[in-house]
Amino acid sequence: MVRQGHNTAFRALFDTYWEELYHYAVRVLKDGSAAQDAIQGLFVHLWESHSELPAVTSVPAYLRTALRNRLLNVIRDEQLYQQHVGNFGAATASADDSLLDAIHLRETETALLQSIDRLPARMKTAFYMHRIQHLTVAEIAEQLGSSEQTIRNQINTALRRIRLQWHAVSILLCFILR
């Protein structure tokens, strides 16, 4: 019935399996918010592509496998993000700037990474994939199982939030450096 687009069947599927999937995701990710994001993404994908869903003999096994794949992607993306953070730190540490410039650069880097890290998990992932991995909106939407408009909205919202945080930081720096 879910494959035919029945709302009540989809809601029953969600209500029946959400808690089990949540506990599984938390055990894997050790992060309740990231677990919720992964499960939400899974169910959004199921609803958006309900007509293309395969016929399955075991719904719980299908959901666990689909969620496991999403969790592996989350872990991979987080590891790649940390690797880029390390590479960025190594590159800035080897710069031939004065000590004051190096300190300022590290503080700026830390503030930027903190701004990015404060974003919600899915928004951070979309922003990171677009700005660091240089993936197109279409590629990100396909990998995350979201619509292209959702990805555009997440990237634009992320940029807006980061700019607001940076504006506040720049005002504070101007005040401190007077």
MIBASE-799281 format. One record per residue (C-alpha): residue number from 1; x, y, z. Coordinates in steps of 0.25 Angstrom, whole numbers, always signed. Layout:
MIBASE-799281
   num      xx      yy      zz
   NUM       X       Y       Z
...
//
This chain:
MIBASE-799281
   num      xx      yy      zz
     1      +0      +0      +0
     2     +12      +9      +2
     3     +17      +7     -12
     4      +3     +11     -16
     5      +4     +24      -8
     6      -6     +22      +3
     7      -3     +32     +14
     8      -9     +23     +25
     9      +0     +11     +21
    10     +12     +20     +21
    11      +9     +26     +35
    12      +7     +12     +40
    13     +20      +8     +34
    14     +27     +20     +41
    15     +20     +18     +54
    16     +23      +3     +54
    17     +38      +4     +51
    18     +43     +18     +55
    19     +47     +14     +69
    20     +54      +1     +66
    21     +61      +9     +55
    22     +65     +20     +64
    23     +71     +11     +74
    24     +79      +4     +64
    25     +84     +18     +58
    26     +88     +23     +71
    27     +96     +11     +74
    28    +104     +13     +61
    29    +105     +28     +61
    30    +105     +31     +76
    31     +98     +43     +73
    32     +83     +45     +75
    33     +81     +57     +66
    34     +89     +50     +54
    35     +81     +37     +56
    36     +68     +45     +55
    37     +73     +52     +43
    38     +77     +39     +36
    39     +63     +33     +39
    40     +56     +45     +34
    41     +64     +45     +22
    42     +61     +30     +20
    43     +46     +32     +21
    44     +46     +44     +13
    45     +53     +36      +2
    46     +43     +25      +3
    47     +31     +35      +2
    48     +37     +42     -10
    49     +40     +30     -17
    50     +29     +21     -12
    51     +25     +17     -27
    52     +39     +12     -30
    53     +40      +4     -17
    54     +44     -11     -19
    55     +35     -22     -15
    56     +41     -27      -2
    57     +38     -40      +6
    58     +43     -34     +19
    59     +40     -20     +22
    60     +48     -19     +35
    61     +60     -25     +28
    62     +59     -15     +16
    63     +57      -3     +25
    64     +70      -7     +34
    65     +78      -9     +21
    66     +74      +4     +15
    67     +77     +11     +28
    68     +90      +4     +30
    69     +94      +9     +16
    70     +90     +23     +20
    71     +98     +22     +33
    72    +110     +17     +26
    73    +109     +30     +17
    74    +108     +39     +29
    75    +120     +32     +35
    76    +128     +33     +22
    77    +124     +48     +21
    78    +128     +51     +35
    79    +142     +45     +33
    80    +144     +52     +20
    81    +140     +65     +27
    82    +150     +63     +38
    83    +161     +59     +28
    84    +159     +72     +21
    85    +159     +80     +34
    86    +172     +73     +37
    87    +178     +76     +23
    88    +173     +91     +24
    89    +180     +92     +38
    90    +193     +86     +33
    91    +193     +96     +21
    92    +190    +108     +29
    93    +201    +103     +40
    94    +212    +103     +29
    95    +209    +117     +23
    96    +220    +127     +23
    97    +212    +138     +30
    98    +216    +145     +43
    99    +213    +139     +56
   100    +201    +149     +58
   101    +196    +146     +44
   102    +197    +131     +47
   103    +189    +132     +61
   104    +179    +141     +54
   105    +177    +130     +43
   106    +176    +119     +53
   107    +165    +127     +61
   108    +158    +130     +48
   109    +158    +115     +44
   110    +153    +111     +57
   111    +142    +121     +57
   112    +138    +117     +43
   113    +138    +102     +46
   114    +130    +105     +59
   115    +120    +112     +50
   116    +119    +101     +41
   117    +119     +90     +52
   118    +107     +98     +58
   119     +98     +95     +46
   120     +88     +84     +47
   121     +94     +70     +42
   122     +87     +70     +28
   123     +89     +84     +25
   124    +104     +83     +29
   125    +105     +71     +20
   126     +99     +78      +8
   127    +108     +90     +11
   128    +120     +82     +12
   129    +118     +74      +0
   130    +115     +86      -8
   131    +126     +96      -3
   132    +137     +86      +0
   133    +135     +74      -9
   134    +129     +83     -20
   135    +118     +74     -23
   136    +106     +79     -31
   137     +92     +81     -25
   138     +87     +70     -33
   139     +98     +60     -29
   140     +96     +64     -14
   141     +81     +62     -16
   142     +83     +48     -22
   143     +93     +44     -11
   144     +85     +49      +1
   145     +71     +45      -5
   146     +66     +59      -5
   147     +60     +68     -15
   148     +69     +78     -22
   149     +61     +90     -16
   150     +63     +84      -2
   151     +78     +84      -4
   152     +78     +98     -10
   153     +70    +103      +2
   154     +79     +96     +12
   155     +92    +102      +5
   156     +86    +116      +5
   157     +81    +115     +19
   158     +95    +110     +23
   159    +101    +122     +16
   160     +92    +131     +23
   161     +94    +126     +37
   162    +109    +126     +35
   163    +109    +140     +30
   164    +101    +145     +42
   165    +110    +138     +51
   166    +122    +144     +44
   167    +116    +158     +44
   168    +115    +157     +59
   169    +129    +152     +60
   170    +134    +163     +52
   171    +127    +174     +60
   172    +133    +168     +73
   173    +147    +168     +67
   174    +146    +182     +63
   175    +141    +186     +77
   176    +153    +178     +83
   177    +164    +183     +74
   178    +160    +198     +76
//
